[in-house]
Amino acid sequence: MTDDLSRLKAETEAALAAATDLRAWDAVRVGVLGKNGRLTGLLKELGKLAPDERRERGAALNLLRDALNGAVEARKQALEAAEMEARLGRERMDVTLPPRPRPTGLIHPISRTMEEMAAIFGAMGFGIAEGPDVEDDWRNFGALNIPAHHPARQDMDTFYLPGTDDEGRQRVLRTHTSPVQVRTMLNQPPPIRVIVPGRTYRADHDATHSPMFHQVEGLVIDRDITLGHLKGCLIDFLRAFFGITNLPVRFRSSYFPFTEPSMEVDIGWNRKTGELGGGGDWLEILGSGMVHPKVLANCGIDPREWQGFAFGMGIERVTMLKHGMPDLRPFYESDIRWLRHYGFNPLAPVMLHEGV
């Protein structure tokens, strides 16, 4: 190899070694091997030489071209490997570090309370029944032994809808979830043991009442059901729900058209501090009673063979009591600050009280 070719090889190798990135490497490659590169120019001059000299010079240039192609390719691979190593170093992640905190959604207190109720009653063997929000006045009132002159049927308390259903009955927004009990008794032979959580509607709105609210009702139909079964069921539920093993529970005589006898249920609390379970005061919590024989008969169940009990409570009310919430209205105001304060972690399991 002649001196000029040796010099070209040495200069090219030095330039390749000095190239610190692919852009500088490409400039060296084009300057030597490109269309107007130095080696390409030497190859173009071969035509001016004598045949013998051209043969010898051409062989030397071919050897140089092969050597430079190899050096260029080797330097490219080295630069690409170095660039990948630097990129991996920049993007390296320490998997032992805790993840960055991100805001997560929370379960609304109403939904959480319904989950807790379903878990407690489910442990007692209750199923869950559901029904439509729009009902006819017979299932909402008539089948439940509520007479036509009853105040609950007045426009001031009930949302009536225009028109009638397929059976010619007036339509209403259900004022309680009891129509689902009627549907269950009509469609399912006893024995029956269900709870009915859901939305209900009444024309009322203040700090403790909403025109739309939630109820959960329970229904048990079986042979030889007594008042003792009702009392035992509700006492166990209330103590499990509020997490107070010795929670005082009192049953007071009352009146509901659909139960006989009927009872209001109170729990012990402290009127001054609002603490549940003590203080010598009583707080009404729910209504209950033995299912009226007329209701059973209206639903096609023979009251001489089957007996049962029913109960119902407002979900918002027990939620407010359990968590110390003073006002009902924020439940429906969609205030994210309120939800962050009272909301529940969706990944936290529903814990049952030891007594259930």
TAKA-V857109 format. One record per pair of residues at least 12 apart in sequence whose ideal C-beta (glycine too) atoms are under 8 Angstrom apart, sorted by sequence separation. I is the first residue (numbers start at 0). J is the second residue. If there is no record, write none. Layout:
i:j
I:J
I:J
This chain:
i:j
15:27
45:57
140:152
159:171
160:172
183:195
199:211
250:262
251:263
267:279
268:280
295:307
315:327
14:27
158:171
180:193
198:211
199:212
219:232
250:263
251:264
267:280
268:281
157:171
158:172
198:212
199:213
234:248
250:264
251:265
267:281
268:282
42:57
45:60
157:172
180:195
198:213
199:214
217:232
233:248
249:264
250:265
266:281
267:282
315:330
11:27
14:30
136:152
179:195
197:213
248:264
249:265
265:281
266:282
290:306
157:174
196:213
197:214
248:265
249:266
265:282
289:306
290:307
324:341
42:60
156:174
177:195
179:197
196:214
197:215
248:266
249:267
265:283
266:284
289:307
290:308
41:60
176:195
195:214
196:215
247:266
248:267
264:283
265:284
289:308
290:309
322:341
11:31
176:196
195:215
230:250
246:266
247:267
263:283
264:284
288:308
289:309
176:197
194:215
195:216
246:267
264:285
287:308
288:309
38:60
42:64
194:216
195:217
263:285
264:286
287:309
288:310
151:174
176:199
194:217
195:218
263:286
264:287
287:310
7:31
175:199
193:217
194:218
262:286
263:287
286:310
287:311
38:63
174:199
193:218
241:266
261:286
262:287
285:310
286:311
38:64
173:199
174:200
192:218
261:287
262:288
285:311
286:312
133:160
172:199
173:200
174:201
191:218
192:219
237:264
261:288
285:312
135:163
172:200
191:219
192:220
260:288
284:312
38:67
135:164
190:219
191:220
192:221
237:266
246:275
247:276
258:287
259:288
260:289
7:37
190:220
191:221
246:276
247:277
258:288
259:289
7:38
135:166
137:168
189:220
190:221
233:264
245:276
255:286
257:288
258:289
32:64
136:168
139:171
189:221
190:222
243:275
249:281
258:290
259:291
284:316
135:168
136:169
229:262
243:276
253:286
255:288
257:290
258:291
259:292
284:317
7:41
135:169
136:170
139:173
143:177
184:218
226:260
241:275
247:281
257:291
32:67
135:170
136:171
139:174
143:178
183:218
241:276
253:288
256:291
31:67
32:68
134:170
135:171
139:175
142:178
180:216
184:220
284:320
4:41
133:170
134:171
179:216
250:287
257:294
133:171
134:172
139:177
143:181
176:214
180:218
282:320
32:71
133:172
134:173
139:178
142:181
175:214
176:215
177:216
31:71
132:172
133:173
138:178
176:216
132:173
175:216
131:173
158:200
28:71
130:173
138:181
158:201
27:71
134:178
138:182
157:201
158:202
156:201
157:202
275:320
130:176
156:202
264:310
275:321
24:71
155:202
156:203
237:284
130:178
154:202
130:179
24:74
129:179
258:308
273:323
24:75
128:179
258:309
128:180
130:182
158:210
233:285
257:309
21:75
24:78
128:182
233:287
1:56
4:59
8:63
15:70
128:183
4:60
7:63
11:67
15:71
18:74
21:78
1:59
8:66
12:70
16:74
20:78
21:79
229:287
0:59
4:63
8:67
11:70
15:74
19:78
229:288
18:78
229:289
21:82
0:62
20:82
0:63
226:289
128:193
130:195
132:197
224:289
126:192
127:193
128:194
129:195
132:198
125:192
126:193
127:194
128:195
130:197
124:192
125:193
126:194
127:195
129:197
132:200
125:194
127:196
220:290
218:290
120:194
220:295
232:308
117:194
233:310
240:317
116:194
232:310
117:196
229:308
241:320
116:196
177:257
220:300
228:308
241:321
225:306
229:310
240:321
222:304
224:306
226:308
113:196
222:305
223:306
224:307
221:305
222:306
224:308
220:305
221:306
220:306
221:307
220:307
219:307
218:307
219:308
218:308
219:309
218:309
125:217
217:309
216:309
217:310
216:310
217:311
216:311
215:311
216:312
120:217
214:311
215:312
214:312
116:215
214:313
215:314
113:213
213:313
214:314
212:313
213:314
113:215
212:314
213:315
212:315
109:213
209:315
149:256
244:352
123:232
207:316
244:353
146:256
242:352
244:354
145:256
184:295
189:300
123:235
144:256
145:257
239:351
240:352
123:236
143:256
144:257
181:294
185:298
239:352
143:257
184:298
185:299
238:352
184:299
212:327
239:354
120:236
181:297
184:300
189:305
191:307
238:354
239:355
119:236
181:298
189:307
196:314
209:327
208:327
209:328
235:354
119:239
206:326
207:327
211:331
235:355
119:240
206:327
209:330
206:328
209:331
116:240
115:240
180:309
177:309
177:311
176:311
175:311
144:291
144:293
144:294
143:294
142:294
144:297
143:297
142:297
141:297
142:298
116:314
113:314
112:314
109:314
112:317
109:315
112:318
109:318
112:321
108:318
108:322
108:324
109:330
108:330
107:330
122:351
107:338
118:349
111:343
119:351
123:355
105:338
108:341
118:351
119:352
122:355
105:339
108:342
115:349
107:342
108:343
114:349
106:342
119:355
105:342
106:343
105:343
106:344
111:349
105:344
106:345
105:345
103:344
104:345
103:345
